[in-house]
Amino acid sequence: MTSRVISDVVTVDGEAWAVRRAWPTSRNRIAIEAQKGSEIRAGFLSAGHVDMLAAGRDPKLPGLERLLATTGNQLISHRPGKRAVIRLAEGGFAKCVRSARAADIIAGQDRAESFRNGFALPNVLASDDSTVVLSTLPGVELHDPRRLGVDWAQAWTDALDAWALAAEETVSPMPVHSAASEVQVLEEWRDRAHEILGPQLAEVDSLITDVRADLLNAGAAPTGEGNWGPIHRDLHDKQIMWDSVAGPGLLDVDTACLGERELDLGNLFAHARWRTQQRIWTPDDAEVVIREISRVTSASGLDPRRVRAYERSALVRLACVYAFRPRWSSMTGVLLDAAHE
């Protein structure tokens, strides 16, 4: 079990709020997002002290207060000091970031054009230096099988077919995310989480050593080889939409880059295992997804060993990420178990 240093609940103005998500910000400070009903508040934990931001405000996100002043606009996520997402009453969503950071989102949208071969993508409707307004995609996330019912398998077939089509076109230039880059991301998450991993830290360190060797072995293809192409880099079920008429759509594409395409499939594989442990998916639901990943791996001529290598990396990274989430932190051992060969 992880060292449970993040409380499930914080008290705000005498009321209990459930801590939904948390992120490391510094060695002694953790950012939190708390929820009560449909309301969201963000703040920080430090040395047992809770310091919540004023409702709907964030001094580092200049567009947040302005957008929430409009009746009907609703805050749906808030990582304090980093990013917030608002559902707009008039339709669409707004991403609020730090000053001068909106350009990064727009650049990511441009890089993701390769994915339009198979996916619908949000369109940029308006922007300034700290906010980007994006169009809404039709359909539902491929996260809750109950919302898709008998269409669950078809939705995943369509989504993986759409993903495969992105390999046919590469927008240039694109930043490169190599196997070494992935190892660096994993090591950074280990460093962020090491103080709350408790007795799992030694296992995480051992797995990182093993995963590093696995990712950087002779199977790592040089940039531009056949298995390289456009990747989302953070592909999981909550990033994919599906509609019976419009087909699949792809969200949060500002991470798009050039890399080994097995990375995206490994990340999906890891999330399929995790959703089963979270009891969000049944084993049968997960098997549908795993079967489709295996199908597109073969059809695309990709290497299942590289998919597994990237899956292992994702599993260890997810263990570090979810160590900060009170609801799930006691279960992260199953992620590490799955990462062992």
MARLOPA-709628 format. One record per residue (C-alpha): residue in three letters; x, y, z. Coordinates in Angstrom, 3 decimals, m for minus. Last residue first. Layout:
% MARLOPA-709628
type|px|py|pz
ALA|X|Y|Z
...
This chain:
% MARLOPA-709628
type|px|py|pz
GLU|7.339|m9.506|m16.798
HIS|6.361|m7.217|m13.938
ALA|4.242|m4.212|m14.885
ALA|0.982|m5.943|m13.935
ASP|2.109|m6.242|m10.312
LEU|3.034|m2.557|m10.334
LEU|m0.452|m1.610|m11.462
VAL|m1.974|m3.929|m8.866
GLY|0.045|m2.146|m6.183
THR|m1.746|1.069|m7.071
MET|m4.833|0.030|m5.126
SER|m4.346|1.997|m1.886
SER|m3.898|5.221|m3.866
TRP|m7.240|4.939|m5.647
ARG|m9.687|7.162|m3.783
PRO|m6.933|9.330|m2.334
ARG|m5.418|10.312|m5.668
PHE|m1.715|11.189|m5.365
ALA|m0.516|7.578|m5.589
TYR|m2.595|7.557|m8.753
VAL|0.114|9.346|m10.736
CYS|2.968|7.175|m9.434
ALA|1.118|3.921|m10.139
LEU|0.121|5.367|m13.511
ARG|3.810|5.854|m14.360
VAL|4.564|2.232|m13.481
LEU|1.702|1.010|m15.683
ALA|2.641|3.359|m18.528
SER|6.212|2.055|m18.620
ARG|4.945|m1.519|m18.673
GLU|2.572|m0.672|m21.516
TYR|5.448|0.892|m23.438
ALA|7.409|m2.353|m23.254
ARG|4.272|m4.369|m24.018
VAL|3.580|m2.374|m27.185
ARG|7.249|m2.780|m28.110
ARG|6.911|m6.562|m27.778
PRO|3.695|m6.431|m29.824
ASP|5.705|m4.975|m32.734
LEU|3.688|m2.993|m35.265
GLY|2.686|m4.173|m38.734
SER|m0.422|m1.996|m38.745
ALA|m2.803|m4.965|m39.021
SER|m1.007|m6.789|m36.197
THR|m1.082|m3.903|m33.756
VAL|m4.607|m3.032|m34.950
ARG|m5.870|m6.480|m33.977
SER|m4.023|m6.580|m30.655
ILE|m5.474|m3.219|m29.651
GLU|m8.931|m4.411|m30.727
ARG|m8.647|m7.571|m28.626
ILE|m7.470|m5.570|m25.627
VAL|m10.468|m3.256|m25.950
VAL|m13.009|m6.082|m26.153
GLU|m11.202|m7.906|m23.334
ALA|m11.587|m4.830|m21.139
ASP|m15.373|m4.901|m21.455
ASP|m15.380|m8.661|m20.751
PRO|m13.236|m8.155|m17.633
THR|m15.828|m5.603|m16.487
TRP|m14.967|m1.936|m16.817
ILE|m15.278|0.786|m14.169
ARG|m14.337|m1.796|m11.582
GLN|m11.182|0.174|m10.733
GLN|m9.210|m3.029|m11.342
THR|m10.865|m3.356|m14.751
ARG|m10.177|0.293|m15.548
TRP|m6.500|m0.345|m14.685
ARG|m6.018|m3.204|m17.141
ALA|m7.650|m1.204|m19.941
HIS|m5.538|1.817|m18.964
ALA|m2.333|m0.166|m19.412
PHE|m3.425|m1.431|m22.846
LEU|m4.344|2.082|m23.968
ASN|m0.882|3.310|m22.950
GLY|0.750|0.421|m24.783
LEU|m1.262|1.268|m27.883
ASP|m0.168|4.900|m27.782
LEU|3.496|3.932|m27.301
GLU|3.406|1.334|m30.088
ARG|3.339|4.228|m32.541
GLU|7.003|4.906|m31.893
GLY|7.221|8.673|m31.856
LEU|6.253|11.936|m33.499
CYS|4.163|14.402|m31.510
ALA|0.642|15.183|m30.327
THR|0.457|16.421|m26.700
ASP|m1.865|19.287|m27.736
VAL|m4.429|16.651|m28.756
ASP|m6.611|16.952|m25.685
LEU|m9.561|15.178|m27.330
LEU|m10.081|12.748|m30.226
GLY|m13.324|11.933|m32.033
PRO|m14.768|8.669|m33.312
GLY|m17.816|8.263|m35.587
ALA|m20.120|11.119|m36.600
VAL|m23.241|8.942|m36.887
SER|m22.974|6.439|m34.023
ASP|m20.933|8.897|m31.976
TRP|m17.651|8.126|m30.270
MET|m15.255|10.161|m28.156
ILE|m11.664|9.294|m27.228
GLN|m9.514|11.100|m24.651
LYS|m11.253|9.521|m21.656
ASP|m10.343|6.035|m22.918
HIS|m6.609|6.660|m23.077
LEU|m4.017|8.224|m25.357
ASP|m1.438|10.428|m23.666
ARG|1.280|10.454|m26.351
HIS|m1.158|11.280|m29.190
ILE|1.195|9.681|m31.673
PRO|2.117|10.575|m35.254
GLY|4.550|8.126|m36.857
TRP|7.412|5.765|m36.155
ASN|6.992|2.014|m36.655
GLY|8.626|2.086|m40.080
GLU|11.776|3.899|m39.017
GLY|11.893|7.693|m38.987
THR|13.592|8.077|m35.637
PRO|15.617|4.992|m34.775
ALA|13.792|1.813|m33.691
ALA|14.064|0.652|m30.086
GLY|14.225|m3.136|m30.360
ALA|17.964|m3.122|m29.611
ASN|17.225|m2.217|m26.010
LEU|16.187|1.215|m24.784
LEU|12.615|0.391|m23.846
ASP|13.405|m2.898|m22.099
ALA|16.477|m1.568|m20.296
ARG|14.481|1.409|m19.042
VAL|11.616|m0.904|m18.068
ASP|13.931|m3.026|m15.902
THR|15.525|m0.075|m14.128
ILE|12.094|1.512|m13.764
LEU|10.769|m1.731|m12.293
SER|13.462|m1.822|m9.617
ASP|12.845|1.806|m8.696
VAL|9.089|1.240|m8.486
GLU|9.623|m1.825|m6.290
ALA|11.892|0.141|m3.951
LEU|9.371|2.974|m3.785
GLN|6.449|0.680|m2.954
PRO|7.268|0.778|0.765
GLY|6.215|4.449|0.902
LEU|5.109|5.802|m2.458
ILE|4.324|9.148|m0.860
GLU|7.807|10.677|m0.788
HIS|8.845|9.170|m4.132
ALA|5.936|10.627|m6.079
ARG|7.532|13.560|m7.877
ASP|10.839|11.743|m8.403
ARG|9.073|8.668|m9.789
TRP|7.045|10.891|m12.088
GLU|10.254|12.428|m13.442
GLU|11.744|8.961|m13.960
LEU|8.760|7.915|m16.061
VAL|8.908|11.055|m18.186
GLN|12.648|10.497|m18.734
VAL|12.052|6.892|m19.774
GLU|9.504|8.119|m22.303
SER|12.002|10.594|m23.720
ALA|14.560|7.787|m24.073
ALA|11.985|5.774|m26.029
SER|11.669|8.782|m28.305
HIS|9.216|11.673|m28.321
VAL|10.032|13.893|m31.288
PRO|8.478|17.303|m31.875
MET|6.601|17.632|m35.164
PRO|7.587|19.601|m38.265
SER|5.863|18.532|m40.378
VAL|2.407|16.971|m40.251
THR|2.617|13.243|m40.834
GLU|0.117|11.369|m42.985
GLU|m0.675|7.680|m43.389
ALA|0.085|6.855|m39.763
ALA|m3.050|8.722|m38.699
LEU|m5.154|5.985|m40.303
ALA|m4.288|3.549|m37.505
TRP|m5.957|5.806|m34.924
ALA|m9.177|5.835|m36.944
ASP|m9.180|2.026|m37.071
LEU|m8.612|1.986|m33.308
ALA|m11.573|4.311|m32.734
ASP|m13.921|2.484|m35.120
THR|m13.202|m0.897|m33.537
TRP|m13.550|0.660|m30.087
ALA|m16.956|2.126|m30.896
GLN|m18.105|m1.116|m32.503
ALA|m17.242|m3.083|m29.363
TRP|m19.096|m0.726|m27.024
ASP|m22.131|m0.262|m29.304
VAL|m24.238|m2.812|m27.391
GLY|m24.225|m0.533|m24.350
LEU|m22.465|2.753|m25.041
ARG|m23.296|4.664|m21.867
ARG|m22.864|1.522|m19.774
PRO|m19.361|1.016|m21.156
ASP|m18.154|4.158|m19.337
HIS|m14.815|5.448|m20.592
LEU|m15.094|5.601|m24.375
GLU|m16.268|9.194|m24.010
VAL|m19.658|10.067|m25.471
GLY|m20.833|11.486|m28.781
PRO|m20.442|14.751|m30.646
LEU|m17.297|16.878|m30.316
THR|m17.597|20.331|m28.791
SER|m15.742|23.258|m30.338
LEU|m12.722|24.756|m28.633
VAL|m12.145|28.088|m26.897
VAL|m8.517|28.755|m25.972
THR|m7.527|30.939|m23.044
SER|m4.299|32.531|m21.754
ASP|m2.845|34.521|m24.670
ASP|m6.193|34.986|m26.391
SER|m8.294|32.451|m28.231
ALA|m11.386|31.782|m30.306
LEU|m13.123|28.936|m32.132
VAL|m10.278|26.402|m32.244
ASN|m11.733|23.236|m33.750
PRO|m12.108|20.009|m31.800
LEU|m10.954|16.939|m33.726
ALA|m13.036|14.366|m35.627
PHE|m10.970|11.265|m36.061
GLY|m9.906|9.118|m39.014
ASN|m7.653|11.137|m41.311
ARG|m8.105|14.033|m38.894
PHE|m5.376|12.425|m36.785
SER|m2.651|13.898|m38.974
GLU|m3.950|17.357|m38.021
ALA|m2.588|16.810|m34.510
ARG|0.334|19.181|m34.992
ASP|m2.051|22.095|m35.568
GLN|m3.962|21.368|m32.374
GLY|m0.659|21.178|m30.528
ALA|0.308|24.615|m31.829
ILE|m3.027|25.944|m30.570
ILE|m2.421|24.475|m27.131
ASP|1.112|25.893|m26.979
ALA|m0.154|29.317|m28.067
ALA|m2.414|29.364|m25.025
ARG|0.658|29.426|m22.779
ALA|1.372|33.178|m23.003
SER|m0.348|33.834|m19.662
ARG|m1.076|30.660|m17.739
VAL|m3.825|28.323|m18.891
CYS|m7.600|28.384|m19.251
LYS|m9.160|25.870|m21.622
ALA|m12.607|26.839|m22.848
PHE|m15.250|24.395|m23.993
GLY|m17.939|24.466|m26.637
GLY|m21.531|25.572|m26.548
GLU|m23.203|28.849|m25.574
ALA|m23.254|27.868|m21.904
LEU|m19.527|27.169|m22.002
ARG|m18.058|24.139|m20.267
ILE|m14.917|25.355|m18.507
VAL|m11.553|23.616|m18.294
ALA|m8.803|24.740|m15.940
ARG|m5.024|24.603|m16.213
LYS|m1.777|25.050|m14.351
GLY|m1.825|27.162|m11.192
PRO|m4.502|25.017|m9.647
ARG|m5.522|21.976|m11.676
HIS|m9.163|22.781|m12.265
SER|m11.816|20.651|m13.947
ILE|m15.475|21.069|m14.892
LEU|m16.057|24.776|m14.249
GLN|m19.461|25.717|m15.620
ASN|m20.552|28.632|m17.812
GLY|m24.272|29.204|m17.362
THR|m24.098|32.869|m16.456
THR|m20.856|34.506|m17.594
ALA|m18.614|35.482|m14.669
LEU|m16.982|32.058|m14.966
LEU|m15.187|33.220|m18.104
ARG|m13.682|36.293|m16.465
GLU|m12.634|34.431|m13.318
LEU|m10.774|31.789|m15.309
GLY|m9.040|33.898|m17.944
PRO|m6.141|35.050|m15.773
LEU|m5.006|31.569|m14.727
LYS|m2.083|32.176|m12.346
PRO|m4.142|34.101|m9.784
ASP|m6.766|31.338|m9.742
ARG|m10.410|32.093|m9.141
GLY|m13.705|30.257|m9.459
ALA|m14.175|29.852|m5.728
ALA|m11.342|31.496|m3.804
LEU|m8.278|29.278|m3.685
MET|m8.048|26.702|m0.927
ASP|m5.130|26.513|1.514
VAL|m5.311|23.292|3.515
HIS|m2.625|22.755|6.162
GLY|m1.267|19.272|6.866
ALA|2.301|20.308|6.079
SER|1.174|21.804|2.769
LEU|m1.995|21.020|0.876
PHE|m3.037|23.289|m1.986
GLY|m6.165|24.611|m3.632
ALA|m8.951|23.938|m6.066
ARG|m12.725|24.045|m5.785
ILE|m15.323|22.293|m7.906
GLU|m19.112|22.382|m7.601
SER|m21.403|19.753|m9.117
GLY|m22.004|18.018|m5.793
LYS|m19.053|18.889|m3.599
GLN|m15.710|18.470|m5.382
ALA|m12.049|18.991|m4.559
GLU|m9.055|19.510|m6.849
ILE|m5.723|19.397|m5.077
ALA|m2.196|20.766|m5.513
ILE|0.446|19.240|m3.251
ARG|3.215|21.104|m1.437
ASN|6.290|19.910|0.469
ARG|8.533|18.663|m2.324
SER|6.945|20.910|m4.910
THR|3.851|20.909|m7.114
PRO|2.732|17.293|m6.845
TRP|m0.753|16.619|m8.187
ALA|m4.107|15.762|m6.625
ARG|m7.494|14.602|m7.833
ARG|m11.014|14.162|m6.459
VAL|m10.630|15.381|m2.884
ALA|m14.175|15.227|m1.524
TRP|m15.402|18.478|0.053
ALA|m16.702|18.662|3.618
GLU|m18.256|21.959|4.695
GLY|m17.159|24.385|7.410
ASP|m15.899|27.013|4.989
VAL|m13.886|24.347|3.160
THR|m13.051|21.135|4.998
VAL|m10.967|18.651|3.052
VAL|m11.813|15.021|2.345
ASP|m10.008|11.925|1.101
SER|m6.834|13.088|2.850
ILE|m3.473|12.953|1.099
VAL|m0.684|11.346|3.127
ARG|m1.664|7.727|2.495
SER|1.673|6.001|2.253
THR|1.042|3.577|m0.582
MET|0.000|0.000|0.000
